Amino acid sequence: MTKKDKASNDKTANDIACWDCANHPTERLEEMFVTLIQGERIRRGQNPALRTVFLKQHGVACGMFEPLEDLPEDMKVGVFGQGTMPCWVRFSSDTQPDSPDLHTTMGIGIKLFGVQGGTLMGAEDTADFILQNHDVFFVDNAQEFCEFTTAGVVDRDYPAYLRRHKKTARILNEMQKSEASCLTANYWAILPFGFGKERYVKYRLEPVAVAAGEPSEGNNYLADDLARRLRQGEAKFAFQLQFREGNEPLDKATERWKGEWQTVAHLRLPQQDICARGQGEYGEHLSFNIWRTPEEQKPQGSIADARRVVYQGSADQRRRANGVGLDEPTTPRAHAVSTPKDDCIVSAAIYPPIGVCRVGNSAEGFYIGPEVTDPAPQEPGFYRDGKGRLKREAARFRVYGLNALGQPVKELTLDNADIRWHVRLENQKSAWYQFQLAMDIPEFADAPASLRRNASVSDRAALKITPEPKEISGVLKSGKKYAFADGKFMGSKVYLGELRTDEAGRLIVLGGHGVSASADGSPAVTFANNEGWHDDTSDGPVTAHVSYEGQALRVDPAWVVCAPPNYAPLLKSVRTMWDLMRDVAVSAGMLTRPERPSFQNDIRPIFERMSGLQWVNQGFSAGFGHNAPFDFSKADMMASLADPSPARIETRRVLANNFRHFDVDGKSPVPWPWLYGDAMNIPPADTPRQNATLSDLQLWAMDQWVMGNFEADYDPKAKVPHAIEDVPLADQPDMLTRAAMEFCLADAFHPGCEMTWPMRQKGMYQSAFRLKHRKHDNPEPSFGAQLGASDWGLPDGPVNGGQSPGSVTRWMAVPWQTDTASCRSGYTPAYDPYLPTFWPARVPNEVMGQVAYDVVTNDSLPMSERLQAFANRANWLEPLNLQKSYTHQINHMIHHFGEMGVVETREGVPDDPAFPAMMQVSDQHQAGWKAPNVETEDGAKQLAERLAAPPSEPVIDLTDEGAPDLSRIEKVQRFTGRSRG
């Protein structure tokens, strides 16, 4: 090839005579940007059509443009002399929407509203600024810009051009910055602008008093950071001018001017949610053009001339493709849309939708169950009557009047409405089917058949405890006519509870006394399916007739579940029944998943609950308890978790990766939470459900937390409501709903404590958290001698057909005491004698007893003894006589469940970091041993030796030789253990 031939082949479009960048740069730039680049993308199906440059939008925010009030008269030019104006601001990067944020050129577009006197674009009353995060452009003028763009768009050979133009290559490299945040960057307008007569300026934005932060590797970290910062508070920029000094060039965009920068205005972005629905779309539809400005602020130079044409053509083409009007908006988008207040009551609803009462062996003593998520601790002894018997926990129901939007207007009481309550309670356990395994998991196929309980009893009605329904109104503290005492089991009357009302006419439901019995006197022999037995738990519908201002209202009904006692009243499991039901509601479309989780309400509880379980399980105490490696109760630890900054992302990721995911590490007992799952088996089977995990919604929240995409709303000083009256009325229904369900368990459904696996089926609900009632004219069909996996999901089956009295608790163990006594921890002691565990938040494993508490709080004792007392917990199950047979233990629980300890809140050691300021201590009586006098040397030594014993050993003076091996009981050997993914 000759040199002449090579020269000919090296020609570019810039060398072609008809491609004229020298004389017609604007036309060529418009052709390339609008027709070739944007137009081709639209033709290829880009939807919605995007901008030609700065495509990647990080966020759009509303704000105020505030010129300084004390500006000299000669500075009040154009928009700087028109006072404060509302504005909308778009943050973006000059890259593709799916490209990483790192090393991109960032830009900001500012649109002012209410501009007077028109602009260079016409009679519009908006004005625009466009700035980027580098102070110079990479070419000087429109011709060079045209030649550069031609090299890439037409010749498709940017490298060759950059080899010939070193300065452009250097500046482009400088523009690839790693910014920490859209709100920490400086932005420059690059080009000069007029400033009245014969004066010229450049513009700059400088952030004011903002935390620096760090760049992140996440593809969208700038958007996440922008959203997070503006959710936390306002942002502010100083808008500055740099005046031209002397003969500094007006058409040489690579050159820096030397003048000082002076602030003439502030750009203030108030605290807001930029992820609000429609806000991002609004920003995409806005167009920005530097010629949309008052005449005295006219843009200068050939690049500015080209921008006018190219930006306008691109905006018009984009808007046409997206079906958006070409005209500029004349008023800013409203920052928030308020709903008009509507106080017109058109219906009513009962809350909580599912109330929980609990049995107790006290004849008269009872207390109202939790009505807020953080009830105040009660004084020691509160949960027992004067004879030491367990009080019953009552469920209280309220009626709220709702407007047409379903929002609460007021609580309806005897002061403003007529209310008649109607309740049905039944117990169907002994007439239902055996519990073998949760029917909605694959492992159920390997479990024994779920046959009818008491199959030899032909009179199935005799196995159901079905007292007459009761109606109550007014103010009634007690009365035999309101007792569910006329139901029978095999001919013998069984008391299931009673109704009362409070001084405002609210309904109070009390359950049974924890009486369980066998029809023929035979002992209980297994954990769940004891033939001939019944208990006095129950459930049923709660409805009301309500008349308000003379009009009968439609009332959304509720349900009441009577469950076993709560032996740890202030503790919660890691995944509660509320978490489960919320997950079901979101999955079923009954609730909308939040845009992002709240740290205070969604993330914080997960960690705090694990630390709370230190009071009921030795393993959780060692891992998450006071001064343990993961003590999430510490204020500094929680503050660290609540920090959404990118600097903490790896800390958040490491912690989140500790939680179990079924598809990754479901079979391992090591990941959090350390709780058994629905398919637990001893020895462990080949199943991911051997252990529990968080709900899908909780795991989603954890993923968002890792990325910093959460509401950073943690406030350690926030006042927590300890009574429902402290909650704003608009929030009371949701609070009652959550409080009732957060103190119920969701793991493991084996079968469960209060409710079981059907609660995770959407067919159970008529709306979020509210059960579907079976119609009276549609009785439940018979399912034959065996209930199979194909039966429960039928349209008119026990799950989807609606619930009848007694149909929620019938899936549970009969009697409940045998299951409660069987749900323990550390069934495989070779791995860990305390972990995993079943239900420690309701049925404790290892607890701090009174003796240990007395030692810990006695500051006259040696610190080593106090620490030993704090570390070694007592076995909560001691009253069952652990040295005796398993059969003895479960029968002892039936007759003496009231003797089991209640974990109460006590004052700890407030001023000593070695111990918590508050502790939870079991009131369980430790029989067979009297605490020594620790003031004597012998007594202190005796106590120290006693406390040194591992908590798995009994505290009474006996050995555990010959104690039953619970790894062989039916409770933990439910199926053949074939692999079920």
DAQUIRA-V499463 format. One record per helix or strand. SS is the DSSP state (H for helix, E for strand). FROM is the first residue (numbers start at 1). LEN is the number of residues. If there is no record, write none. Layout:
ss	from	len
SS	FROM	LEN
SS	FROM	LEN
//
This chain:
ss	from	len
H	3	7
H	13	3
H	25	19
E	56	12
H	73	3
H	78	4
E	85	9
E	104	1
E	106	8
E	119	1
E	122	1
E	126	7
H	142	12
H	158	7
H	166	9
E	177	1
E	187	2
E	193	2
E	200	8
H	221	12
E	235	9
E	261	9
H	279	7
H	295	3
E	299	1
H	302	21
E	347	5
E	354	5
E	366	3
E	384	1
E	390	1
E	392	11
E	408	5
E	417	7
E	426	2
H	429	3
E	433	1
H	442	5
E	447	1
E	451	2
H	460	4
E	465	1
E	470	4
H	480	3
E	483	1
E	487	3
E	492	3
E	498	4
E	507	4
E	517	2
E	529	1
E	533	2
E	538	11
E	551	6
E	558	6
E	576	1
H	577	11
E	597	2
H	599	17
H	618	7
H	635	7
H	646	11
E	659	1
H	662	4
E	672	1
E	675	2
E	687	1
H	688	3
E	691	1
H	696	11
E	710	2
H	724	3
H	729	14
E	745	1
H	757	4
H	762	3
E	765	3
E	770	2
E	773	1
E	786	1
E	803	1
H	809	3
E	814	1
H	816	5
E	825	1
E	837	1
E	846	2
H	850	7
H	863	9
E	874	2
H	876	5
H	886	14
E	903	5
E	918	5
H	937	11
H	966	3
H	970	3
E	975	1
E	980	1
//
